[in-house]
Amino acid sequence: MRRAFRAELIKLARPRLLTLAAVAAILFAVGSAAAGILNAQPASAHADGPVLDGFARADGGSLAFTMAASFAGAFLLAVFAGAVGVEFSRGTLRTLLLRQPDRHRLLAGKLGAVLAFAAVAVAVSLAASVAASVAFAGSRGLDVGVWFTGAGLRGMARDYGLVMLAVTGWALLGAAIGVLVPSLPVALAVGVGWAGPVEQVFGEAWGPATRWFPGLLLESLLDPDPGSPGSTRALVTLGCYCVVAVTAAVVVLRRRDVTS
């Protein structure tokens, strides 16, 4: 597992990939801050979208980031499905298995490295989002001093943990799709199609979907609606999904013939 972890980190630490990841994280952070704060309306307006009063609280510094992260599920699912499925499409899985014959250790090492990379990317993006929020807050008359009190910093740490929890859920589900659907284009189409239009359409048309569909449950952890399930129920349901997905991926990976 450690060898697979190090090998995946070496692949992820390429200068070009690091640069692209940093640029994407910063653009996402600045965009989330601008969309959240500049479009926020007072609670008295009763409008859909972000509420200005939420940014005035101690935990408002990371609010724009968590709201934006709740809509990134389809992208994250595609990224993690691609990180695993690319080994099948490129025919590099056989070479990896020569170095690490234990397939479940190989999968665990790859996932661990990708999640470690994601943890750093989320931290950079959160820091950039808070900095951008400070820059935009003045135009809305917000006092950002409360964001950097003890309560505010604890709120940022909590939101970072929630985002990483959601990212981990997307990683496990995406890895399962990448293994179960060995064709990378098909895996990406399945992941993006399900996490994007399918779940959103069902969520709008069928109320109970928000309590059962994994993507909507992960979204509710970061941006809960009044009708969304409680965090405990959501975590239990998501835990069951992840256990089933990982078990299926391990079983299929162990039994699959690898000839190229």
N, C-alpha and C positions, 0 to 999 in steps of 0.2 A: 504493500500500500504506500509506503514512504517513497519508493522508487517511482511509482505512478504519479504520486503527488508532485515530486520534484520535476519529473519530466513534463507534466502539464504546466507547471509554473514557468519552466524555461520557455515553453511555447507561448505562454501568455505574456511573458516579459519582453517580447520583441519590441524594439523602440517604436516602430510604426504603429503597432497595436496599442502600445501605451499612450502614444500621442493622440490617436483617434479616440481612445476611451476617455482621456482627460478632456479633450475638446467637447465630446458628447456630454460628459457629466456636467461640465460648466455651462454649456448652452442649455441643457435641461434645467439646471438650477436657476439660471437667470430668467429663463422663460417661465418657470413655475412661479417665481417671485413676482414677476411683472403681471402674469395672468391673475394671480391670487389677490395681490394688494391693489393694483390699479383698477381691477374690475369689482372689487368688494363694495357692497352696498350696506347702508345702515340697517339694523334689524327692523326698524320701523317701516322700511320700504316694502317688506314682505316679498322680496324678489328672489328668484331662484339663483343659486350660485353662492360664492363666498360672502360671509357676513363680516363687515368691518369690525364689529365689536369683538369678534374672535381674535383678531390680530392685536387688539389692545390688551389681551390677557398676558399673564406671565409666560405662558407656553405658546404665545403667538409667533415667536420667531421662526419656528419650524413648521408652522401650520400650512403654509403654501407648498412646502416640499412634500409633506405627507399627502395632501390633497392631490397633487400632480402624480405622485407615485402610485396612487390607487388606480390610475387609468393606464399604467404602463404594463399591465399584466400580459396582454397579447405579445408585446415586444419581448418581455422577459421569457415567456414560454418558448418563443421562437429561438431566442439566443441559447437557452439551455438545451433544447431539443437539437439544435444545430451542433453544439459543442460535443454531444455524444454521437449523434447520427453521422457526423462527417467522417468518423473512423470507418463506417461501413461503406459510405459512398466512395471514398478515396482508396479503399482497400488496404488501409494502414492498420486495421485491427489485428491482422495476423502477425505483423511485425511487433506490435505491442505485446501480444500474448507470448511471443518468444522470450521477451524480457520479464514478463509477469504472467505466468500461466494461470494463476488463480484469478478467475474472471471477476468474482465479486470484489476482490481487493483492487483490481484494476478500475472497476467502476467507482468504487468508493474513493480511490485516490484522485481520479479525474474530477469527481464532484467536489471533493474537499478543496482542491486547488482552485476550481472555478468559483466556489463560494468565498474563499479567502480573497481572491481577486475582486469579487463583487463587494465584499466588506470594505475594502479600501476605496473602491469607486463610490460607494454610497456615502462614506465618510467625507470624501472630497466634495461630492455633490451637495451634501447637507451643509457643509461649511460655506460653500459658494452661494447656496440659496439663502442662508442667513445673512451673509454679507450683502447680497443683492437686495434682500428685504429691508435691511437697514437703509440702503440708498433710496429705495422707493417709499419708505415709510414717511419721510418728511413731507412729501407732496400730499399725503392724506392726513397730516396732523397727528400721527401716532407717536407716542412716547416709547422709544425702544429701550429705555433704561431698564424697564421691568423684565425684558428678555434675558438680561445678563445677571439677574439676581439668582440666588440659590434655587428658587422654585423654577425660574426660567431655564436654567441649565439642566435641572432634573427633567424638565419637560422635553428638552432637546435629546437627552440621553434616552428617554422613554420612546420618543418618536423614532430615533435611530434603531432601537431594538425592535419596534413594531415593523419598520420597513424591512429589516433583515429577516424577521420572521416570515413576512410575506415573500421575500426573495427566496428564502429556503423552500417554502412551499412550491413556488413556481419552478425552482430548480429540480426538485424531486419529481414533479409531474412532467416537466419537460424532458428530463433524462429518461423517464419511463417511455414517453412517446418516441424518443430517439432510438431506443432499443427495440421496442415493439414494432415500429415501422422503419425498417432498415433503409428505405429510400429517402434520402434527405429532402428532396422537393416535396414528396408526399407528406413526410413528417411535419414540415413547416406549414404546409397547407392545412393539415389537420389541426395543428396547434393554434395557428392564427385564426382559422375559421371558427373553431369552437370557442376560444377565449374572447374573440372579438364579436362578430355579429350574432352568432347563435345564442350565446349566453345573454347578451344584452337584449335581444328580441324576446327571448323567453322571460327574462326578468321584467320587461315592461308589460308582457301580456299575461303572465301567470305569477301571482303573488308568492306562492310557496317556493318559487325558483331561488329566491334570495337565501332560503334556509338550506338548500340542498346542492346547488351548483358550486363547484370548487372555486371557479374564478370570481363569482359574486361574493362568496364567503371571504376570500382573500381581500377583495376590495373593501368589504365591510369592516375589516380589521383596521384599515387606515382612514376610511371616511364613512363612519357608520351613519345610516339613515334612521329616522325614528322607527321605521318598520323592520329594521334589520335584526337578525338574531343576536342574542347576547354574546359577549366575547367567549365565555366558557363553552357554550354550545357550538359556536363557530370553530373553536380550536379542537374540540373533540371530533366534530365531523371531519374537519380537515385532516386531523391525525389519522383517522380511519382511511380516508382517501389515499394519503401518502403511504401508509403501511401496505395497502393493497397494490398501489402502483409500483412501489419498490420491490415487493415480493414477486410480482409478475415479471418485472424487468430482470431480476436476478435469475428466475427460473428459465425464462426464454434465453437469456444470454448464456447460461450454462449448457443448454441443450442445442444451441444453434451451431451448425457446421460452419466453420470458417476455413475457406479454401483459397482465399486471395486477400 
